[in-house]
Every structure is written in C-alpha cells, then in structure tokens.
Amino acid sequence: MDEKISLLASYIKECENIVFFGGAGVSTESGIPDFRSKDGLYSQDYAFSFEKILRSSFFYLNPFVFFDFYRNKMDVRDKEPNFTHTFLTTLEEKGKLKAIITQNIDGLHEKAGSKNIISLHGSIYNNYCIKCNKRYDVNFIFESKKIPTCSCGFPIKPDIVLYGEELSIHTLSLAIEKIKNADMLIVGGTSLSVFPANTLLSYFHGKRLVIINMEKTDFDKDAHLVIHHKIGEVFKLLSQKSV
C-alpha cells in the first residue's frame, strides 16, 4: 500500500490540473449508505424496489409513497463531511484540484468548503415547483408532513436526477470540458456502473488516471494506478506525504 500511496503522491506533485470524479463511496464514511453494496440502500427492505421509487414516473404517479421514502431514506442534513471531502477542499485551495465532479446529491462537498463542484445528479438542497418553478429550501421539503406543495398548489420536486430523466446538458458539457482539460483524473468511491456518468472517462486523455474504490471496476485496466481500499483511508495516508 505504501508504494501505491507514494506513487499517487508523486502523480499529484507533477500534475497541475487535477479533476476528482466521485461516487457514493465518498460519503459512506459520513454515515450515508451507498446503493449497490451488500449494506447499501438496495439491500434494505421496502414496499417497492428503490429503483422503482426513484423513477420519474413513480414520483408523478405515487407522490405520497415517493416522499415517504424520500424523507425516511434521503434526509442527510445532519451528516458532516469526512476526511475525503476536507482533503479535496485543501487540494483545491492549493490550486491543484480544478473541479470535483460528483454523482452524490448530499451536498457534503459544499459543506466542506469546496467551490468548483459539478453535481451530475443534482442536490437535495435544491427544490422547485413543477408548475411555476418557485424555489424551496431543503428544510421545507423534509419538514412537510405530506406532499410538499407550492403556494400555487402544485407539488415541489427535489432537483435531483431520477431514473428515466436525462442529465442536464449544461452540467454534462461542463463535466466533459473539465475532464478533457485535466492532466490527472482521480476517480474515487464509485463502481463506474451508472450510465451516462461512467462514459465521462472516455473524454480523459491526460497523463494520469487513478481509480480508488473498494471493488474492482470495468475501467481498472485503463488506469495508471488502481487502489482497492477505502478512499478516506487512502487520503489520510496521502496527507502524510505532503502533497
């Protein structure tokens, strides 16, 4: 492990335009379960499968069930950033890290103080009326007893990408631009199994591709360095190398 950490440290020192691309594994050390691991949300019992509840069509057809699930399972307002989030903030402050591209909707990168964040799948902190587009804060959604309703009478939708919805073209284009211009891409805490987010790696043509994930991914063979370990522990060891 020490050899790999030293190699990662040398990569960071030699590169000046680093982009981090992260998934659910970044936030598990903050107490937020991921979706697909053996202890993830998909392995828990619920009246409907989570993939069904989190479909766009389900939101519109069964809003009572959707919001019951949403309030019970997706409320992470009390969670705090972990070492991964703060390490990335420090790397950004040093001028090395130019962008964080995240699949997470928990807002922990923002809580940690990072500025250049591209949230591919939206955020629980942004909510809008499906009729008039009036914006509502996160507390209004989670403290509503039934379906959160706008003053105009229509439901309020969390501004997150549900199954069956397309990613924002603007957001996707921005992520592609950042990856194209990067000389180093660190991929962490993601199985790289979600489309179209996993296609972003095809736009990277820089010097160093690093993948840090507990499980193997289909992209390991393309990486210059692969570390199968908890990302927070990797970054704690890395922080001792004075990068």
Secondary structure, DSSP 8 states (H G I E B T S, - for coil): -HHHHHHHHHHHHH-SSEEEEE-GGGTGGGT---SSSTTSGGGS--SS-HHHHTBHHHHHH-HHHHHHHHHHHS--TT----HHHHHHHHHHHTT-EEEEEE---S-HHHHHT---EEETTEEEEEEEETTT--EE-HHHHHT-SSS-B-TTSSBEEEEE--BT----HHHHHHHHHHHHH-SEEEEES--S-STTGGGGGGG--SSEEEEE-SS--TTGGG-SEEE-S-HHHHHHHHHTT--
